[in-house]
Amino acid sequence: METIFLEYAWVLLVLIILEGLLAADNAVVMAVMVKHLPKVQQQKALFYGLLGALVFRFTALFFITYLVNYWQIQALGAIYLLYISIKNIYDQKHHKSDDSTKKKRKESGFWFTVLKVELADIAFALDSMLAAVALAVTLPELGNFHIGGINGGQFTVMLAGGIIGLIIMRFAARQFVTLLAKFPSLETAAFLIVGWVGVKLAVLTLAHPNVQIIDTEFPHSLTWKLIFWVVLASIAIGGYLTGISSQRKTSK
């Protein structure tokens, strides 16, 4: 019995780290999306976004073992993340001198901004929940009850990891709003991260048992995990260094 609890504790720790990393990425995106709003509305938009993420994650947990059977859901998440990534990076690079475009972007309304935050949260939540399921189902079953098609013990670990991830996101989002005000160039890095998470969902879609364009085991292989996290870390570090460099040039 002690061995089982140690296994659960270890997977929960890994889930917390994983959720924390993904929550940080999500928080960067949220900060970018709300930064054009007045400060009071920024906090409200972040609150509504996190509330929506909480409702979605809690609801989806009861259906996640069924949702993973539909590759179309993963495909939609991938398409949405890749779309907002490409669109925003394109706008930054090709419309910097276009005052009307800048004005149009700044006038994005409060509730429309909240909607964009909600959709991004859902796509990120889908990615983190699929990872959580993959980890949780490796645990031995604990208890004789099932929730949403998954053992109660495994479900509890997923729920705990998800809630802790949301708490991390809640505090990280505020910090990233401040950081983006200080280093505006981080916005490009933020949307590169969004696109990279979209690629991850695309890989999961292509490897889905009902699609099998690539090997179904590839998304869970050590090779892909190393590629994903190394690229993600490189984008984040590169964005931070670029931001510092830009600030130094501006201050001279």
Secondary structure, DSSP 8 states (H G I E B T S, - for coil): -HHHHHHHHHHHHHHHHHHHHHHHHHHHHHHHHHTTS-HHHHHHHHHHHHHHHHHHHHHHHTTHHHHTT-HHHHHHHHHHHHHHHHHHHHHHHH-TT-HHHHHHHHT--HHHHHHHHHHHHHHHHHHHHHHHHHHHTTS---SS-EETTEEHHHHHHHHHHHHHHHHHHHHHHHHHHHHHHH-TTHHHHHHHHHHHHHHHHHHHHHTSTTT-SS-TTGGGSHHHHHHHHHHHHHHHHHHHHHHHHHHHHHH-
